[in-house]
Amino acid sequence: MSVYQFKLPDIGEGIAEAEIVAWHVKVGDTVEEDQQLADMMTDKATVEMESPVAGVVKSLAGEVGDQIAIGSVLVEIETSGDAPAAAPAREEKVEQPLADGAEAPTAEQEEAIPVMAVEPEPAPAPAPKAAPKPEPEVTAVAHGAKVLASPAVRQRARDLGIDLGQVKTASDRIRHADLDAYLLYNGGSVSGRGAATRGDETIKVVGLRRKIAENMQEAKRRIPHFTLVEEFDVTDLEETRAMMNRDRGDNPKLTVLPFLIAAMAKALPEWPMLNATFDDDAGVITRHGALNLGMATQTPNGLMVAVIRDAQNKSVWQLAREILRLADAARTGKATREELSGSSITLSSLGPMGGVTSTPVINRPEVAIIAVNKVREMPVIVDGELEARKLMNLSLSCDHRVVDGWDAASFMQTLKGYIENPIRLLSA
């Protein structure tokens, strides 16, 4: 018997350490060659570590969230026979590049871009099961008598930990109102059907969530933000969008986002100080000629940014296709590092849930971010007459070291001119 020391290899980009984001083994486990041991995360990627030998796990280097230095021992494995010469473990699948921190969630409902997560090894497929039979309405037996309740009531009782045999009812069947009365009488809560008091939950901040936290903290610490909110009348834009969707053929359905990106592409050349990045360590501002637009996206694991490159060269139809393409690449884990980095300004949207206004946090090293708020139908006086118009607020946060208030306000007015005049926006 001998002990093989699995050392954390250099997994790229000249990094000095990596974070443990998941263990797939524990001390005492028997592992096979090529079995997944751990997931390690750098600033830009999550890497699966696999065992080069078979044996029994004797020790692990740390817990989830710990930083491990490159070249240090990650796992010790007891093997039968002589231990092979210590060698770096093989670098396996780089699952998903991660974007630097981004603000606020995005994308309208059909544009949401899911996160790419490191998937665990698939479990053996379970044996096929027969289709469940419809549940009968008779659900329990209490004190020798059958208790009648619908499946929904029965499920709610199970969720609340209620014995249906203890519930009194004036009819021949227990209903939700009877459960409510039981809860009130016994000091329970009727705040929601199926709702039960949850215990406290402790969650360690690791992986992508930790990167987001660090990036947001650094952005707020180093960047003096200011936010400007402007109201846009999108009545004509919404009519144009509906008309184009009715005759879209094989084109993807248009949401408001491709129009906003097209308007930004037209407005930013007049105000280049917003389409910029600031290396505050070197004291250098780079004003970008191309619009590489970052789409801040809410995912199950946190915020990510997918980048639409050279947005200024794309039509609204092409922008819609690119949004869907990036969504599919993200969903299948095929998005490249380049597709998740290098944005020059970020657009953040919560779609119909976008609120009335917001104060987005800048995606450092960018100097500006725009948050899209929801469209609301509001009464507006037009030429002395009261009309129902569709209004939408855009919230612009800027780095005050680079962008002056007058520049931000002027950019918003230029943007307003395009968004409120769809013919001007769509013209060449």
HELIX and SHEET records of a PDB file:
HELIX    1   1 GLN A  109  GLU A  111  5                                   3    
HELIX    2   2 PRO A  151  LEU A  160  1                                  10    
HELIX    3   3 LEU A  164  GLN A  166  5                                   3    
HELIX    4   4 HIS A  176  TYR A  185  1                                  10    
HELIX    5   5 GLY A  207  ARG A  222  1                                  16    
HELIX    6   6 THR A  235  ARG A  246  1                                  12    
HELIX    7   7 VAL A  256  ALA A  267  1                                  12    
HELIX    8   8 LEU A  268  GLU A  270  5                                   3    
HELIX    9   9 ALA A  311  ASN A  313  5                                   3    
HELIX   10  10 VAL A  316  ARG A  331  1                                  16    
HELIX   11  11 GLU A  338  LEU A  340  5                                   3    
HELIX   12  12 GLY A  351  MET A  353  5                                   3    
HELIX   13  13 GLY A  405  ILE A  419  1                                  15    
HELIX   14  14 PRO A  422  LEU A  426  1                                   5    
SHEET    1   A 4 SER A   2  LYS A   7  0                                        
SHEET    2   A 4 VAL A  73  THR A  79 -1                                        
SHEET    3   A 4 GLY A  55  LEU A  60 -1                                        
SHEET    4   A 4 THR A  30  VAL A  31 -1                                        
SHEET    1   B 5 GLN A  67  ALA A  69  0                                        
SHEET    2   B 5 GLU A  17  TRP A  23 -1                                        
SHEET    3   B 5 GLN A  36  MET A  41 -1                                        
SHEET    4   B 5 THR A  46  GLU A  50 -1                                        
SHEET    5   B 5 GLU A  91  VAL A  94 -1                                        
SHEET    1   C 2 VAL A 138  ALA A 142  0                                        
SHEET    2   C 2 ALA A 145  LEU A 148 -1                                        
SHEET    1   D 6 HIS A 225  ASP A 233  0                                        
SHEET    2   D 6 GLU A 385  ASP A 399 -1                                        
SHEET    3   D 6 ALA A 368  VAL A 382 -1                                        
SHEET    4   D 6 ILE A 345  SER A 349  1                                        
SHEET    5   D 6 LEU A 293  THR A 299  1                                        
SHEET    6   D 6 GLY A 302  ILE A 308 -1                                        
SHEET    1   E 2 ALA A 276  ASP A 279  0                                        
SHEET    2   E 2 VAL A 284  ARG A 287 -1                                        
END                                                                             
